[in-house]
Structures are given as C-alpha cells and as structure tokens.
Amino acid sequence: MSSRDSSLGAWADKIPRVDGWTHDSDWKDEPVVQDSPLTPEDLAHEFKQIGILFLMGLAPILLAACLIAKDWHILNGEQTAAKIVELRGGRRPVARFYVDGQKYFVTSYYTNRSHVYNVGDAVNVRYFPADPNQAVIDGLLHLYLGPILLTGFGSVFVLLAIGCGIYILCKQTSSAPAN
C-alpha cells in the first residue's frame, strides 16, 4: 500500500499546491530542488554569525574558568570542620570554624532554598591559611555549582556553533558543481 492509497494521501491530493505544481502522481515524481552553493560573501556572512554564536558560548566558559581561578588558593587551602550557627534571612548558611584557637565565620554566597543545611549541622570549610577570613563552605554547591552551570550553558552554544559550521560546510560541498 503506497502512501497515496491511504485516506490521508487521498485527502492531501485535494489540497491546492502553492508552488504551482499541478502534476498529479506519486511522491517519487516530485521535482528535486537542489540548492546552489553559497557565494563567498554569503558563506562569509554565515560563518560570521556562527562565530558570534561561538563567542556567546565561549564567554560563560571563560567566566567559569575565572571563578575557579579566583578561588584556586582557597581550593588548595586547608580544610577544617565547622558548624552551621545561623541561617541569615532563613536561607544563607553561616558556618563557624576555628583556626589556631581563633573563631572565624563564613557566610555562603548561595541561599539554602532546599534546606540542605540546618542550624547545628556539621560541615567542612576550606580556607586560605594566610588569611582564614577568606573561606568557603566545602561542597559541590558552594565551590563548583556556578562554574558547572556556566560551563554547561556555554558548551551548548559552542556545540551548536560547531554543528552549524559542519552543516554549512557539508551542504556547501554537496551542492558544489562537479568539475
């Protein structure tokens, strides 16, 4: 049973065509339209747009690298036990820790929307040994969530740009006239 023998095919035959094709036959007899290759100017314009898309993806990835580099000294710093002593505004955890008998506090940058932390919870803190006031709660959320999200977001645009570039190159080579 061909596609034209179905009720949908019979119904489709009654729809007027907008391209002026009046030949009533099987699908196979439809004319094949082959695109001509892009001119060098059009190709340059397409790749310029792909370059912009690529840069839109590269920017968040570079920002993520800067965030990791900014906290690199803390990531390679000392680790110690701490205790959540407060939830500022009901959401931002504040941890207390001790270094050489002196008390320090660190407040998270991230809010505690899912109530991951409660007052009294034990956590680990990473701090810069030369200045324990530079500290961060040790965990995926506090150390890596921002860079992971930025890298993922940027990667989508970079991969999309690469895919579009490959598609245009393949289309260009397949529609190029044979010599």
N, C-alpha and C positions, 0 to 999 in steps of 0.2 A: 504494500500500500504506500503510494507516494504521498508526499505532504500535501499535494493538491487534491488528493482523493478524500481528504478529511473534510469535516464540516467547516473547520476553521479556514482551510485553504479555499473552499468554495466561497466563503464569506469574504475573504481577502480579495478575491477576484472582482468583487463588486465595488471595491473602494477605488475611486478615481486616483490616478497617479499624478503627482505634482511635477514630475520631471518630464512629462510628455511622452513617456514610453507607452505605446499602445499595443505592442506585440503581446499577444495572449499565448503563453507557452509555459513550459516547465521552468523551474527556478534556474536550472542549469544554463538556459539560453540567455540569461540576463547579460548585458554587456559588462565586461570587466573594465573598470576605470583605473588606470594606472597613473599615479601622481608623477609629475615631472620632478626631477631633482631640484632642490633649492638653489637659488642663486647664491653666489658667495656673500652678497650683502645680507640676504635673508638668513643664511647659515650663521653669519657673524652675529646677527641680532638674536637668534635663538640661543647661541652659546653665551651671549652677554646676559640674557635672562637666567640661564642655568647658573652662570657664575654668581649672580645676585642671590639665587636660591642657596647655592653652596655656602656663600658667606653668611647668610642668615642662619645656617646650621653650624657654621664654624664658630660664630660669636658665642653662643652659650657653652660650647665645649671649651673654648679658651677661658671663659669666665669660671667654669668649674675647675679648670687647672689652676687658675689664680686663687680660688678659695682653698684648694688643697695646699698650694704653696704658702699661702698666708698663715695657715695653721700647722705647717710642717714641723716647726720647732716644738709645738705642743704635742703633735702626734708622735714625735720621737722623744718626748719628755718622760717624766716619771709618772707612775700610776700609783694611786693610793685609794684606800677605802674612804667612803663618805656616807653621809646620811641626809636624806631629804628632810629639811626642817620647816619648809614653808612652801605653799603654792601661791605665788603672787597673783592677785586677781583671780584666784581659784584655778589658775591654769598653768602658770610658768613655775616650774620647779626650781627651788633654791636648795643647793646642797652645801653642807658644812664639812670641811675636812681639816686635818691638822698636818702641818709640816714643821718638824723640829719643835714640837710643843706649841706652836703658834696657830691660832684659829684663822681659817680663811673661808670665804663664801664664794660660790659661783652660781650665777643665775643663768638658766638655759635661754637660748635665743628662741627656742620653739615652744609653742603653747602645748599644754597637756590636754588636748581635746578628747582623747580616748581614755583618759585617766590611767595612763601607763604607770604613773608614779603617784604614790600616796605619801603623806607625811609619815616619817619613820622608816621608809623603805631604805635599804642599803643599796648603794650604787658605787661604781668606781669613777674616779675623776682622774683626768690627765692634766698635768700642769707643767709649766716651764720652770725648771729647777732654779734658774737665776731670779725669777720673779713669780712666785706661786699665785699672785693675783691674776696672772694670765693662765686661766684654767678653763676646762670644758668638761661637761659630764661625758664619760666614756660610753659610747653606744652608737649603734648604726644611725639612729635618728639625729643625734647631735653632731656627729662627725661627718657622716657621709651622705645623708639624705639630699641635701641641696645639690652637691656635685653629681650624685647619681641621677637626679631628676633633670638637671641641666644637660648632662651628657646624653641622656635618653632623648630629650626633646631635640637637641641639636643633631643627633645621629639620624633622626627621622628626615630632617631637611637635607642633610648631606647625602644620605642614601637615595632620597628622591631625586636630587640633582644628578647624581651619578647614573641612576636609572634612566632619567630623561635624556641625558647625554648619550648613553648607549643606544637608546631607542632612536634618536635622531640620526646617529651615525649609521645604524643598521638600515634605517629607512632610506637614508641618502645613498648608501652603497647598493641597496636592492633596486632603487629606482633610477640608478645611473644607466645611461645608454651603453650597450655593449659595443665595443670597437671591433 
